[in-house]
């Protein structure tokens, strides 16, 4: 037999338990290490105030906004997009920095734009600043109408039912149909030639 100086390994002998440093999960280098005696803080206390703020009823939020703040409403129609800023005032309306009568000379488009204000009876009690781009006059007037209705609903939540039943909060989804291959337009075919 050989002279082995190493003692025989016993299978039943307990293995040494790993130290605390070996079992701890690897922390990111930027995070400071916390002593083991300090308990972890629950994260729910940081989230609770934000949730409580969102849980306010719509009527309370709309009352707070009426105290001089501007209400924002966005409306779209065809390819036009209107951004409406509404605040308490005397009935002044500007569209892209111009008076309403100068920007929309057509009575049809002006009456379409003012429809939500007239139905809600707020024509002389709010000021509107509207930025609108894209599309033509009809599409822009429709976009402004939807933006004004949405801003009025945020301004006074009691108008929601009136505006909704009048159809003023519904986005008109009709868009230009795409051109199809083999045709000259979306539906128009090529001219018939007998010979």
SEMI-151833 format. One record per residue: residue in three letters; x, y, z of N, C-alpha, C in turn. Coordinates in pm, whole numbers, plus 50000, padded with zeros to 5 digits. Example, Ala and Ser with C-alpha at 12.3 -4.5 7.8 and 13.67 -1.06 7.14 Angstrom:
ALA513194943150780512304955050780513204967050780 SER512854977550708513674989450714512905000350787 
//
This chain:
UNK500834988250000500005000050000500875012350000 UNK500285023349951501045035649942500875043850068 UNK501815052450092501755061150210501005073750173 UNK499745073950199498945086150174498835093750303 UNK499135106450298499025114750417497665121250428 UNK496885120750322495545126650327494595117250394 UNK493785122150488492855113250554491725109050459 UNK491115097650482490015093450395488795102650412 UNK488095105050302486925113950304485725105850348 UNK485035111050451483845104350501482625110250433 UNK481795102350371480615107250298479575113050391 UNK479535108550514478525113250608478945126050679 UNK480145130550660480625142550730479925154850675 UNK479515163950762478825175950713479785185250641 UNK479285190950534480085200650459479945214350524 UNK480945222550517480845235750578479785244150507 UNK478985251350585477935259850527478555272250465 UNK478015276550353478585288450289478345300850375 UNK479225310250362479115322650440477995331350386 UNK477685341950461476595350950422476885358050290 UNK478165360750266478535367950142478345359350020 UNK478495346650032478385337849915476935335849874 UNK475965335949970474575333449935473815346149900 UNK474345357749932473625370249904473565372449754 UNK472405377049703472305379549559473215391049520 UNK473705390249400474615400649352473865413749337 UNK474375424049403473745437249394474405445049283 UNK473655454449227474225463049123475285471849186 UNK476255475649107477365483549158476885497349205 UNK475815502649145475345515949181474505516149309 UNK473975504449350473115504049468473965502849595 UNK473705511149694474445509649820473945497349894 UNK474865490849963474475478950039473845483250170 UNK472785476150211472075479250335472495469350441 UNK472615473650565472895464050672471715454450688 UNK472025442450734470995432050747469985435350855 UNK470345443750951469445446851061468315456351021 UNK468485464150911467475473850869466425466850782 UNK465125467350822464095460550742463825468150612 UNK463405460950509463085467050379461775474750389 UNK461725486450325460505494750328459545489950220 UNK458265489350251457315485350146457175496350042 UNK457045492449915456955502149806455565508049792 UNK454575502149855453185506549840452975520649894 UNK453755525149993453525538250050453885549449952 UNK454785546749857455135556849757454085557749648 UNK453405546849617452425546349508451065551549553 UNK450725550149678449385553349727448965567849701 UNK449805578249722449335591849697448985594449551 UNK449725588349458449455590249316448115584149279 UNK447835572249329446565565549301445405573449361 UNK445605578849481444545586549545444245599249466 UNK445265605149404445055617349326444235614449200 UNK444495602949136443745599249016442305595349049 UNK442055591449172440745586349207439725597449234 UNK440125610149217439165621049237438045620049135 UNK436835623149175435735622949078435955633448968 UNK435375630848852435545639748738435035653748767 UNK433965654948846433405668048876434375676648957 UNK435125670549051436095678149129437245682949043 UNK437705674048951438795678048863438365689348771 UNK437135688748720436685699248630436485712448703 UNK436085712148831435975724448908437335730848927 UNK438335722548953439685727848973440205734148844 UNK439855728748731440355734048605439675747148566 UNK438485749548621437765761748583438345774248649 UNK439245772548744439785784048815440925790648740 UNK440765793548612441735801048534442705792648454 UNK442705779648470443605771248393443065769348252 UNK443985765648162443575762748025443255747848012 UNK442185744947943441785731047917442195727847774 UNK442765716047754443205712047620442275701547563 UNK442005702647434441195692747365441735691147224 UNK441835678747177442355676047043441255669946958 UNK441105675046837440105669846744440735666446611 UNK440205656146545440715652246414439555649946319 UNK439785653046191438795650546087439535649545955 UNK439335638745882440095635845759441585636645792 UNK442335645845733443755646945764444055659245850 UNK443035666145897443225678245978443305674646127 UNK444165681946199444315680246343444195693946408 UNK443305695146506443095707946577443425706046724 UNK444215715346778444525715546921443865727846981 UNK442925725547071442085736147126442495738947270 UNK442705751747302442945756047440441765764647482 UNK441075760347586439845767047631440075772547771 UNK439635784947794439695790847928438505800247946 UNK438195803148070437075812248099437405826048041 UNK436395832447984436625845447921435335851347868 UNK435485859247760434335866547707433865862347570 UNK434335850947518433855846247389434795848747273 UNK436065852347299437025855047192437565841847137 UNK437565840447003438045828346938439095832146836 UNK440295826246848441345828346749441755814846692 UNK441925814446560442325802246491443625805246418 UNK444695798346457446025800646400446425815346404 UNK446095822046514446475836046533445585846146461 UNK444525841646396443615850646324442225849746384 UNK441435859946361440035859946407439265848846335 UNK438235843746402437435832846346436835836646210 UNK436315848946197435665853346073436655854545957 UNK437925857245988438935858445882439465844745841 UNK439565835445936440105822345903439065813645833 UNK437825814145880436725806645818435695816645765 UNK435875821745642434915831545589433555825445557 UNK433495812345536432235805745504431375804045629 UNK430125807845620429195806545733428975791945771 UNK429005783045673428795768745699429885763245793 UNK431145766645766432235761645849432245768345986 UNK431905781145992431845788046121430755782046210 UNK429575779446152428485773846233428805759646278 UNK429535752046194429945738646233430915739246350 UNK431855748446345432845749946452432195754146584 UNK431195762946577430565768346697429425759646751 UNK429125748546685427975740346723428035735646869 UNK429205731146913429325726247052429135737547152 UNK429675749247122429535760747213428085765247224 UNK427385765347111425995769847109425105759847185 UNK425315746747161424495736647230424725736947381 UNK425965739647421426285739947564426015753547626 UNK425615763247545425325776847590426545783147659 UNK427715781847595428955787347649429635796747548 UNK428905801447449429505809647342430165822247397 UNK429555828847494430085841547545430845840047677 UNK431015827747726431645826147858433035819847853 UNK433495815647735434835809647725435605815747608 UNK436935816047623437825820147515438475807747457 UNK438705807747326439315796347258440535800847179 UNK441625793347193442805795147109443005781847038 UNK442895782046905442915769646828444115769846733 UNK444855758746733445925756646635445485744746550 UNK445335747046420444855736346332445755735546210 UNK446055723346167446845721546045446405709045972 UNK446755708245846446395696845763444995698045707 UNK444775691645592443435691445533443005704645474 UNK441735705445441441155717645384440225724145484 UNK439485734345439438605741645531437535732945598 UNK436925723845523435865715445581436435705945685 UNK437565699545655438185690545750438685697845874 UNK439225709845855439705717645969438555722046059 UNK437435725945999436275729946080435745717946160 UNK435715706146099435275694146171436225690346283 UNK437525692046261438515689046365438375698846482 UNK438145711446450437945721646556436695718546637 UNK435625714346571434365711046639434575700046742 UNK435295689446704435535678346797436455682646911 UNK437475690646879438395695446982437695704447083 UNK436795713047037436045721847127435115713647216 UNK434435703747158433525695247237434285687647345 UNK435465682547312436255675247412436765684447522 UNK437165696547485437625706147585436475710547676 UNK435285712547618434115716247698433745705347798 UNK433875692647757433565681647847434535681547966 UNK435815684547941436775685348052436495697548139 UNK436055708448077435785720948149434605719448244 UNK433555712948196432355710848278431825696848249 UNK432015687748345431645673748323430135671748311 UNK429335681448354427875679848342427415680948196 UNK428275685848107427915687147965428125674247887 UNK428695664047950429055651747880427845645447810 UNK426745644047882425565637447825424985645547708 UNK424905658747725424375667447619425235666447493 UNK426545667247509427455666847393427435653047328 UNK427365642547408427375629147352426085626247274 UNK424935630247328423665627747259423545636247133 UNK424235647547128424225655847008425185650646902 UNK425985640446936426945634846841428205642946826 UNK428475651846920429625660746907430915654546960 UNK430825643647034432025637147088432435625047006 UNK431765622746893432065611346808433005615546697 UNK434125608546686435115611546582434585606146449 UNK434525614546346434075610346214435215602646148 UNK435055589746133436135581146085436255580345935 UNK435465587945860435535587045713436835593445664 UNK437625585545593438885590445537438875587745387 UNK439815594145315439915591845172440345577445147 UNK439625570745056439945556845026441185556144939 UNK441995546044960443245544744884442975541444738 UNK443915545144653443845541444513444115526544499 UNK443375519844410443565505644390444245503044256 UNK445045492444253445785489444131444825485444020 UNK445165489243898444315486343783443235496743761 UNK443085506143855442085516643842442795530143846 UNK442055540543805442655553843806442545560643941 UNK441645555744024441475561144158441045550044251 UNK440325553744357439855543444449438795534744383 UNK437865541044310436775533744244436755535844092 UNK437255547344047437145550843905438055542143821 UNK437475535843722438235527343632438775535243515 UNK439435528243424439955534843303438805536943204 UNK438995546743120437945550143022437765538642924 UNK436505535442895436215524742800436535528942659 UNK437245520442589437565523142449437045511642363 UNK436195514642266435595504142186436635497642093 UNK437575505642044438585500241952439985502742003 
//
